[in-house]
């Protein structure tokens, strides 16, 4: 059993507290198998599945159970990435995973974003391995999609979405792009 095969069974858009409990129960039942057989490819598939479920402009807000469930899944994926990057260097076997994380961030920003998208971006942004990957391994070409996503016209279908939330995300995003070589751990 793989993490992605478990994740395929769930629709993160319609997830509830019960969905989360069922998912984590299944992960616990498969714990030994998942720990022994985790692969970079499976984690990449899992991240793609999560992105596919969340990258929609009508995704519920940050306070929803769907967002909570997605954050739990994302934190678990990032935690499992440590097996391939134990020192959080941002390279080695984990480099393709960090590249996928950058693609995930871009997809979230291009989707709306709503508060859930911004919360998921923050979950990736605080990962030490991702920050080091971003600081040391990205090139102007790999950062260009992020810059495009940050400079596009903002839209959000989320009721009551405050522009200040988005402007803070823009500031963090641009700060990391502009000060890339100066401040690696923004």
Biotite code that builds the C-alpha atoms (Angstrom):
import biotite.structure as struc

atoms = struc.array([
    struc.Atom([0.000, 0.000, 0.000], chain_id="A", res_id=1, res_name="UNK", atom_name="CA", element="C"),
    struc.Atom([1.282, 3.467, -0.857], chain_id="A", res_id=2, res_name="UNK", atom_name="CA", element="C"),
    struc.Atom([0.368, 6.900, 0.431], chain_id="A", res_id=3, res_name="UNK", atom_name="CA", element="C"),
    struc.Atom([-0.899, 7.957, -2.996], chain_id="A", res_id=4, res_name="UNK", atom_name="CA", element="C"),
    struc.Atom([-3.113, 4.872, -3.297], chain_id="A", res_id=5, res_name="UNK", atom_name="CA", element="C"),
    struc.Atom([-4.692, 5.733, 0.057], chain_id="A", res_id=6, res_name="UNK", atom_name="CA", element="C"),
    struc.Atom([-5.060, 9.407, -0.852], chain_id="A", res_id=7, res_name="UNK", atom_name="CA", element="C"),
    struc.Atom([-6.782, 8.520, -4.167], chain_id="A", res_id=8, res_name="UNK", atom_name="CA", element="C"),
    struc.Atom([-9.720, 7.214, -2.170], chain_id="A", res_id=9, res_name="UNK", atom_name="CA", element="C"),
    struc.Atom([-10.564, 10.650, -0.757], chain_id="A", res_id=10, res_name="UNK", atom_name="CA", element="C"),
    struc.Atom([-12.163, 13.767, -2.197], chain_id="A", res_id=11, res_name="UNK", atom_name="CA", element="C"),
    struc.Atom([-10.471, 16.576, -0.288], chain_id="A", res_id=12, res_name="UNK", atom_name="CA", element="C"),
    struc.Atom([-13.026, 19.107, -1.559], chain_id="A", res_id=13, res_name="UNK", atom_name="CA", element="C"),
    struc.Atom([-15.904, 17.441, 0.277], chain_id="A", res_id=14, res_name="UNK", atom_name="CA", element="C"),
    struc.Atom([-13.916, 16.142, 3.253], chain_id="A", res_id=15, res_name="UNK", atom_name="CA", element="C"),
    struc.Atom([-15.321, 16.265, 6.757], chain_id="A", res_id=16, res_name="UNK", atom_name="CA", element="C"),
    struc.Atom([-13.969, 15.507, 10.223], chain_id="A", res_id=17, res_name="UNK", atom_name="CA", element="C"),
    struc.Atom([-15.063, 11.906, 9.696], chain_id="A", res_id=18, res_name="UNK", atom_name="CA", element="C"),
    struc.Atom([-13.079, 11.800, 6.453], chain_id="A", res_id=19, res_name="UNK", atom_name="CA", element="C"),
    struc.Atom([-9.980, 12.913, 8.306], chain_id="A", res_id=20, res_name="UNK", atom_name="CA", element="C"),
    struc.Atom([-10.479, 10.343, 11.061], chain_id="A", res_id=21, res_name="UNK", atom_name="CA", element="C"),
    struc.Atom([-10.954, 7.559, 8.492], chain_id="A", res_id=22, res_name="UNK", atom_name="CA", element="C"),
    struc.Atom([-7.859, 8.667, 6.542], chain_id="A", res_id=23, res_name="UNK", atom_name="CA", element="C"),
    struc.Atom([-5.621, 8.774, 9.620], chain_id="A", res_id=24, res_name="UNK", atom_name="CA", element="C"),
    struc.Atom([-6.963, 5.436, 10.853], chain_id="A", res_id=25, res_name="UNK", atom_name="CA", element="C"),
    struc.Atom([-6.020, 3.903, 7.521], chain_id="A", res_id=26, res_name="UNK", atom_name="CA", element="C"),
    struc.Atom([-2.567, 5.488, 7.667], chain_id="A", res_id=27, res_name="UNK", atom_name="CA", element="C"),
    struc.Atom([-2.024, 4.083, 11.151], chain_id="A", res_id=28, res_name="UNK", atom_name="CA", element="C"),
    struc.Atom([-3.106, 0.607, 10.018], chain_id="A", res_id=29, res_name="UNK", atom_name="CA", element="C"),
    struc.Atom([-0.609, 0.814, 7.161], chain_id="A", res_id=30, res_name="UNK", atom_name="CA", element="C"),
    struc.Atom([2.087, 2.591, 9.215], chain_id="A", res_id=31, res_name="UNK", atom_name="CA", element="C"),
    struc.Atom([4.883, -0.002, 8.979], chain_id="A", res_id=32, res_name="UNK", atom_name="CA", element="C"),
    struc.Atom([4.302, -0.655, 5.296], chain_id="A", res_id=33, res_name="UNK", atom_name="CA", element="C"),
    struc.Atom([4.176, 3.068, 4.493], chain_id="A", res_id=34, res_name="UNK", atom_name="CA", element="C"),
    struc.Atom([7.347, 3.821, 6.479], chain_id="A", res_id=35, res_name="UNK", atom_name="CA", element="C"),
    struc.Atom([9.316, 1.015, 4.861], chain_id="A", res_id=36, res_name="UNK", atom_name="CA", element="C"),
    struc.Atom([8.111, 1.569, 1.312], chain_id="A", res_id=37, res_name="UNK", atom_name="CA", element="C"),
    struc.Atom([7.865, 5.344, 0.965], chain_id="A", res_id=38, res_name="UNK", atom_name="CA", element="C"),
    struc.Atom([9.398, 6.536, -2.303], chain_id="A", res_id=39, res_name="UNK", atom_name="CA", element="C"),
    struc.Atom([10.063, 9.877, -3.925], chain_id="A", res_id=40, res_name="UNK", atom_name="CA", element="C"),
    struc.Atom([7.714, 8.919, -6.771], chain_id="A", res_id=41, res_name="UNK", atom_name="CA", element="C"),
    struc.Atom([4.889, 8.081, -4.376], chain_id="A", res_id=42, res_name="UNK", atom_name="CA", element="C"),
    struc.Atom([5.308, 11.350, -2.481], chain_id="A", res_id=43, res_name="UNK", atom_name="CA", element="C"),
    struc.Atom([5.314, 13.229, -5.780], chain_id="A", res_id=44, res_name="UNK", atom_name="CA", element="C"),
    struc.Atom([2.089, 11.454, -6.802], chain_id="A", res_id=45, res_name="UNK", atom_name="CA", element="C"),
    struc.Atom([0.565, 12.263, -3.422], chain_id="A", res_id=46, res_name="UNK", atom_name="CA", element="C"),
    struc.Atom([1.442, 15.951, -3.761], chain_id="A", res_id=47, res_name="UNK", atom_name="CA", element="C"),
    struc.Atom([-0.024, 15.982, -7.288], chain_id="A", res_id=48, res_name="UNK", atom_name="CA", element="C"),
    struc.Atom([-3.247, 14.383, -6.037], chain_id="A", res_id=49, res_name="UNK", atom_name="CA", element="C"),
    struc.Atom([-3.526, 16.968, -3.291], chain_id="A", res_id=50, res_name="UNK", atom_name="CA", element="C"),
    struc.Atom([-2.856, 19.789, -5.747], chain_id="A", res_id=51, res_name="UNK", atom_name="CA", element="C"),
    struc.Atom([-5.511, 18.456, -8.115], chain_id="A", res_id=52, res_name="UNK", atom_name="CA", element="C"),
    struc.Atom([-8.073, 18.395, -5.308], chain_id="A", res_id=53, res_name="UNK", atom_name="CA", element="C"),
    struc.Atom([-7.290, 21.867, -3.968], chain_id="A", res_id=54, res_name="UNK", atom_name="CA", element="C"),
    struc.Atom([-6.436, 23.885, -7.079], chain_id="A", res_id=55, res_name="UNK", atom_name="CA", element="C"),
    struc.Atom([-9.954, 25.083, -7.708], chain_id="A", res_id=56, res_name="UNK", atom_name="CA", element="C"),
    struc.Atom([-11.334, 28.559, -7.212], chain_id="A", res_id=57, res_name="UNK", atom_name="CA", element="C"),
    struc.Atom([-14.338, 27.336, -5.240], chain_id="A", res_id=58, res_name="UNK", atom_name="CA", element="C"),
    struc.Atom([-12.315, 25.498, -2.598], chain_id="A", res_id=59, res_name="UNK", atom_name="CA", element="C"),
    struc.Atom([-13.675, 26.162, 0.916], chain_id="A", res_id=60, res_name="UNK", atom_name="CA", element="C"),
    struc.Atom([-11.998, 28.739, 3.160], chain_id="A", res_id=61, res_name="UNK", atom_name="CA", element="C"),
    struc.Atom([-9.205, 28.258, 5.672], chain_id="A", res_id=62, res_name="UNK", atom_name="CA", element="C"),
    struc.Atom([-11.599, 27.582, 8.542], chain_id="A", res_id=63, res_name="UNK", atom_name="CA", element="C"),
    struc.Atom([-13.237, 24.651, 6.728], chain_id="A", res_id=64, res_name="UNK", atom_name="CA", element="C"),
    struc.Atom([-12.690, 21.014, 7.540], chain_id="A", res_id=65, res_name="UNK", atom_name="CA", element="C"),
    struc.Atom([-11.564, 20.528, 3.927], chain_id="A", res_id=66, res_name="UNK", atom_name="CA", element="C"),
    struc.Atom([-8.697, 22.971, 4.453], chain_id="A", res_id=67, res_name="UNK", atom_name="CA", element="C"),
    struc.Atom([-7.760, 21.389, 7.786], chain_id="A", res_id=68, res_name="UNK", atom_name="CA", element="C"),
    struc.Atom([-7.688, 17.962, 6.156], chain_id="A", res_id=69, res_name="UNK", atom_name="CA", element="C"),
    struc.Atom([-5.532, 19.231, 3.293], chain_id="A", res_id=70, res_name="UNK", atom_name="CA", element="C"),
    struc.Atom([-3.087, 20.917, 5.675], chain_id="A", res_id=71, res_name="UNK", atom_name="CA", element="C"),
    struc.Atom([-2.798, 17.645, 7.620], chain_id="A", res_id=72, res_name="UNK", atom_name="CA", element="C"),
    struc.Atom([-2.057, 15.745, 4.412], chain_id="A", res_id=73, res_name="UNK", atom_name="CA", element="C"),
    struc.Atom([0.467, 18.337, 3.239], chain_id="A", res_id=74, res_name="UNK", atom_name="CA", element="C"),
    struc.Atom([2.276, 18.390, 6.599], chain_id="A", res_id=75, res_name="UNK", atom_name="CA", element="C"),
    struc.Atom([2.433, 14.586, 6.484], chain_id="A", res_id=76, res_name="UNK", atom_name="CA", element="C"),
    struc.Atom([3.887, 14.610, 2.952], chain_id="A", res_id=77, res_name="UNK", atom_name="CA", element="C"),
    struc.Atom([6.504, 17.191, 3.941], chain_id="A", res_id=78, res_name="UNK", atom_name="CA", element="C"),
    struc.Atom([7.350, 15.145, 7.055], chain_id="A", res_id=79, res_name="UNK", atom_name="CA", element="C"),
    struc.Atom([7.829, 12.034, 4.916], chain_id="A", res_id=80, res_name="UNK", atom_name="CA", element="C"),
    struc.Atom([10.119, 13.993, 2.578], chain_id="A", res_id=81, res_name="UNK", atom_name="CA", element="C"),
    struc.Atom([12.636, 14.135, 5.459], chain_id="A", res_id=82, res_name="UNK", atom_name="CA", element="C"),
    struc.Atom([13.519, 10.496, 4.732], chain_id="A", res_id=83, res_name="UNK", atom_name="CA", element="C"),
    struc.Atom([15.053, 11.676, 1.467], chain_id="A", res_id=84, res_name="UNK", atom_name="CA", element="C"),
    struc.Atom([16.520, 14.893, 2.870], chain_id="A", res_id=85, res_name="UNK", atom_name="CA", element="C"),
    struc.Atom([17.300, 14.232, 6.547], chain_id="A", res_id=86, res_name="UNK", atom_name="CA", element="C"),
    struc.Atom([19.462, 17.354, 6.894], chain_id="A", res_id=87, res_name="UNK", atom_name="CA", element="C"),
    struc.Atom([16.937, 19.590, 5.081], chain_id="A", res_id=88, res_name="UNK", atom_name="CA", element="C"),
    struc.Atom([19.509, 20.625, 2.491], chain_id="A", res_id=89, res_name="UNK", atom_name="CA", element="C"),
    struc.Atom([16.955, 21.003, -0.299], chain_id="A", res_id=90, res_name="UNK", atom_name="CA", element="C"),
    struc.Atom([18.784, 18.730, -2.710], chain_id="A", res_id=91, res_name="UNK", atom_name="CA", element="C"),
    struc.Atom([19.640, 15.093, -3.351], chain_id="A", res_id=92, res_name="UNK", atom_name="CA", element="C"),
    struc.Atom([16.822, 12.633, -3.811], chain_id="A", res_id=93, res_name="UNK", atom_name="CA", element="C"),
    struc.Atom([14.334, 15.169, -2.450], chain_id="A", res_id=94, res_name="UNK", atom_name="CA", element="C"),
    struc.Atom([15.067, 17.882, -5.047], chain_id="A", res_id=95, res_name="UNK", atom_name="CA", element="C"),
    struc.Atom([12.234, 16.774, -7.384], chain_id="A", res_id=96, res_name="UNK", atom_name="CA", element="C"),
    struc.Atom([9.857, 16.897, -4.411], chain_id="A", res_id=97, res_name="UNK", atom_name="CA", element="C"),
    struc.Atom([10.864, 20.467, -3.624], chain_id="A", res_id=98, res_name="UNK", atom_name="CA", element="C"),
    struc.Atom([10.437, 21.367, -7.281], chain_id="A", res_id=99, res_name="UNK", atom_name="CA", element="C"),
    struc.Atom([6.924, 19.916, -7.065], chain_id="A", res_id=100, res_name="UNK", atom_name="CA", element="C"),
    struc.Atom([6.347, 22.006, -3.924], chain_id="A", res_id=101, res_name="UNK", atom_name="CA", element="C"),
    struc.Atom([7.233, 25.128, -5.918], chain_id="A", res_id=102, res_name="UNK", atom_name="CA", element="C"),
    struc.Atom([4.746, 24.035, -8.609], chain_id="A", res_id=103, res_name="UNK", atom_name="CA", element="C"),
    struc.Atom([2.171, 23.490, -5.846], chain_id="A", res_id=104, res_name="UNK", atom_name="CA", element="C"),
    struc.Atom([2.733, 27.034, -4.531], chain_id="A", res_id=105, res_name="UNK", atom_name="CA", element="C"),
    struc.Atom([2.309, 28.469, -8.035], chain_id="A", res_id=106, res_name="UNK", atom_name="CA", element="C"),
    struc.Atom([-0.889, 26.454, -8.576], chain_id="A", res_id=107, res_name="UNK", atom_name="CA", element="C"),
    struc.Atom([-2.339, 27.714, -5.288], chain_id="A", res_id=108, res_name="UNK", atom_name="CA", element="C"),
    struc.Atom([-1.567, 31.342, -6.175], chain_id="A", res_id=109, res_name="UNK", atom_name="CA", element="C"),
    struc.Atom([-2.990, 30.962, -9.691], chain_id="A", res_id=110, res_name="UNK", atom_name="CA", element="C"),
    struc.Atom([-6.189, 29.349, -8.411], chain_id="A", res_id=111, res_name="UNK", atom_name="CA", element="C"),
    struc.Atom([-7.570, 32.383, -6.648], chain_id="A", res_id=112, res_name="UNK", atom_name="CA", element="C"),
    struc.Atom([-6.177, 32.325, -4.180], chain_id="A", res_id=113, res_name="UNK", atom_name="CA", element="C"),
    struc.Atom([-8.495, 31.919, -1.265], chain_id="A", res_id=114, res_name="UNK", atom_name="CA", element="C"),
    struc.Atom([-7.541, 31.699, 2.383], chain_id="A", res_id=115, res_name="UNK", atom_name="CA", element="C"),
    struc.Atom([-7.145, 27.913, 2.186], chain_id="A", res_id=116, res_name="UNK", atom_name="CA", element="C"),
    struc.Atom([-4.732, 28.253, -0.735], chain_id="A", res_id=117, res_name="UNK", atom_name="CA", element="C"),
    struc.Atom([-2.669, 30.809, 1.180], chain_id="A", res_id=118, res_name="UNK", atom_name="CA", element="C"),
    struc.Atom([-2.635, 28.563, 4.264], chain_id="A", res_id=119, res_name="UNK", atom_name="CA", element="C"),
    struc.Atom([-1.288, 25.677, 2.192], chain_id="A", res_id=120, res_name="UNK", atom_name="CA", element="C"),
    struc.Atom([1.369, 27.932, 0.633], chain_id="A", res_id=121, res_name="UNK", atom_name="CA", element="C"),
    struc.Atom([2.473, 28.872, 4.147], chain_id="A", res_id=122, res_name="UNK", atom_name="CA", element="C"),
    struc.Atom([2.753, 25.191, 5.124], chain_id="A", res_id=123, res_name="UNK", atom_name="CA", element="C"),
    struc.Atom([5.237, 24.671, 2.300], chain_id="A", res_id=124, res_name="UNK", atom_name="CA", element="C"),
    struc.Atom([7.008, 27.991, 2.784], chain_id="A", res_id=125, res_name="UNK", atom_name="CA", element="C"),
    struc.Atom([7.969, 27.174, 6.375], chain_id="A", res_id=126, res_name="UNK", atom_name="CA", element="C"),
    struc.Atom([9.568, 23.853, 5.438], chain_id="A", res_id=127, res_name="UNK", atom_name="CA", element="C"),
    struc.Atom([13.306, 24.204, 5.995], chain_id="A", res_id=128, res_name="UNK", atom_name="CA", element="C"),
    struc.Atom([14.182, 21.874, 3.115], chain_id="A", res_id=129, res_name="UNK", atom_name="CA", element="C"),
    struc.Atom([11.950, 23.843, 0.741], chain_id="A", res_id=130, res_name="UNK", atom_name="CA", element="C"),
    struc.Atom([13.486, 27.150, 1.833], chain_id="A", res_id=131, res_name="UNK", atom_name="CA", element="C"),
    struc.Atom([16.980, 25.828, 1.208], chain_id="A", res_id=132, res_name="UNK", atom_name="CA", element="C"),
    struc.Atom([15.951, 24.344, -2.136], chain_id="A", res_id=133, res_name="UNK", atom_name="CA", element="C"),
    struc.Atom([14.356, 27.632, -3.136], chain_id="A", res_id=134, res_name="UNK", atom_name="CA", element="C"),
    struc.Atom([17.349, 29.657, -2.008], chain_id="A", res_id=135, res_name="UNK", atom_name="CA", element="C"),
    struc.Atom([20.122, 27.543, -3.502], chain_id="A", res_id=136, res_name="UNK", atom_name="CA", element="C"),
    struc.Atom([18.660, 25.469, -6.324], chain_id="A", res_id=137, res_name="UNK", atom_name="CA", element="C"),
    struc.Atom([16.176, 27.634, -8.198], chain_id="A", res_id=138, res_name="UNK", atom_name="CA", element="C"),
    struc.Atom([17.094, 29.614, -11.292], chain_id="A", res_id=139, res_name="UNK", atom_name="CA", element="C"),
    struc.Atom([15.402, 32.583, -12.947], chain_id="A", res_id=140, res_name="UNK", atom_name="CA", element="C"),
    struc.Atom([13.578, 30.112, -15.201], chain_id="A", res_id=141, res_name="UNK", atom_name="CA", element="C"),
    struc.Atom([12.251, 28.031, -12.308], chain_id="A", res_id=142, res_name="UNK", atom_name="CA", element="C"),
    struc.Atom([11.166, 31.136, -10.369], chain_id="A", res_id=143, res_name="UNK", atom_name="CA", element="C"),
    struc.Atom([9.496, 32.812, -13.383], chain_id="A", res_id=144, res_name="UNK", atom_name="CA", element="C"),
    struc.Atom([6.139, 30.979, -12.905], chain_id="A", res_id=145, res_name="UNK", atom_name="CA", element="C"),
    struc.Atom([6.090, 32.140, -9.274], chain_id="A", res_id=146, res_name="UNK", atom_name="CA", element="C"),
    struc.Atom([6.697, 35.744, -10.311], chain_id="A", res_id=147, res_name="UNK", atom_name="CA", element="C"),
    struc.Atom([3.921, 35.462, -12.930], chain_id="A", res_id=148, res_name="UNK", atom_name="CA", element="C"),
    struc.Atom([1.544, 34.040, -10.321], chain_id="A", res_id=149, res_name="UNK", atom_name="CA", element="C"),
    struc.Atom([2.385, 36.838, -7.903], chain_id="A", res_id=150, res_name="UNK", atom_name="CA", element="C"),
    struc.Atom([1.878, 39.572, -10.524], chain_id="A", res_id=151, res_name="UNK", atom_name="CA", element="C"),
    struc.Atom([-1.352, 38.396, -12.102], chain_id="A", res_id=152, res_name="UNK", atom_name="CA", element="C"),
    struc.Atom([-4.649, 40.114, -11.437], chain_id="A", res_id=153, res_name="UNK", atom_name="CA", element="C"),
    struc.Atom([-6.073, 38.999, -8.110], chain_id="A", res_id=154, res_name="UNK", atom_name="CA", element="C"),
    struc.Atom([-9.478, 37.357, -8.007], chain_id="A", res_id=155, res_name="UNK", atom_name="CA", element="C"),
    struc.Atom([-11.165, 35.304, -5.331], chain_id="A", res_id=156, res_name="UNK", atom_name="CA", element="C"),
    struc.Atom([-14.609, 33.716, -5.252], chain_id="A", res_id=157, res_name="UNK", atom_name="CA", element="C"),
    struc.Atom([-14.358, 33.305, -1.498], chain_id="A", res_id=158, res_name="UNK", atom_name="CA", element="C"),
    struc.Atom([-16.999, 35.387, 0.294], chain_id="A", res_id=159, res_name="UNK", atom_name="CA", element="C"),
    struc.Atom([-15.516, 37.886, 2.715], chain_id="A", res_id=160, res_name="UNK", atom_name="CA", element="C"),
    struc.Atom([-11.941, 37.372, 1.536], chain_id="A", res_id=161, res_name="UNK", atom_name="CA", element="C"),
    struc.Atom([-9.850, 40.302, 2.722], chain_id="A", res_id=162, res_name="UNK", atom_name="CA", element="C"),
    struc.Atom([-7.342, 41.794, 0.328], chain_id="A", res_id=163, res_name="UNK", atom_name="CA", element="C"),
    struc.Atom([-4.931, 42.288, 3.267], chain_id="A", res_id=164, res_name="UNK", atom_name="CA", element="C"),
    struc.Atom([-4.474, 38.497, 3.471], chain_id="A", res_id=165, res_name="UNK", atom_name="CA", element="C"),
    struc.Atom([-3.509, 38.414, -0.165], chain_id="A", res_id=166, res_name="UNK", atom_name="CA", element="C"),
    struc.Atom([-1.226, 41.452, 0.092], chain_id="A", res_id=167, res_name="UNK", atom_name="CA", element="C"),
    struc.Atom([0.649, 39.793, 2.975], chain_id="A", res_id=168, res_name="UNK", atom_name="CA", element="C"),
    struc.Atom([1.115, 36.687, 0.831], chain_id="A", res_id=169, res_name="UNK", atom_name="CA", element="C"),
    struc.Atom([2.326, 38.871, -2.034], chain_id="A", res_id=170, res_name="UNK", atom_name="CA", element="C"),
    struc.Atom([4.796, 40.582, 0.257], chain_id="A", res_id=171, res_name="UNK", atom_name="CA", element="C"),
    struc.Atom([6.172, 37.251, 1.533], chain_id="A", res_id=172, res_name="UNK", atom_name="CA", element="C"),
    struc.Atom([6.352, 35.908, -2.018], chain_id="A", res_id=173, res_name="UNK", atom_name="CA", element="C"),
    struc.Atom([8.078, 38.929, -3.478], chain_id="A", res_id=174, res_name="UNK", atom_name="CA", element="C"),
    struc.Atom([10.386, 39.229, -0.498], chain_id="A", res_id=175, res_name="UNK", atom_name="CA", element="C"),
    struc.Atom([11.587, 35.681, -1.080], chain_id="A", res_id=176, res_name="UNK", atom_name="CA", element="C"),
    struc.Atom([12.089, 36.342, -4.810], chain_id="A", res_id=177, res_name="UNK", atom_name="CA", element="C"),
    struc.Atom([13.857, 39.678, -4.406], chain_id="A", res_id=178, res_name="UNK", atom_name="CA", element="C"),
    struc.Atom([16.057, 38.700, -1.474], chain_id="A", res_id=179, res_name="UNK", atom_name="CA", element="C"),
    struc.Atom([16.702, 35.166, -2.684], chain_id="A", res_id=180, res_name="UNK", atom_name="CA", element="C"),
    struc.Atom([20.478, 35.352, -2.438], chain_id="A", res_id=181, res_name="UNK", atom_name="CA", element="C"),
    struc.Atom([20.532, 37.753, 0.494], chain_id="A", res_id=182, res_name="UNK", atom_name="CA", element="C"),
    struc.Atom([18.128, 36.103, 2.969], chain_id="A", res_id=183, res_name="UNK", atom_name="CA", element="C"),
    struc.Atom([17.799, 32.334, 2.452], chain_id="A", res_id=184, res_name="UNK", atom_name="CA", element="C"),
    struc.Atom([15.363, 31.674, 5.263], chain_id="A", res_id=185, res_name="UNK", atom_name="CA", element="C"),
    struc.Atom([12.588, 34.188, 4.695], chain_id="A", res_id=186, res_name="UNK", atom_name="CA", element="C"),
])
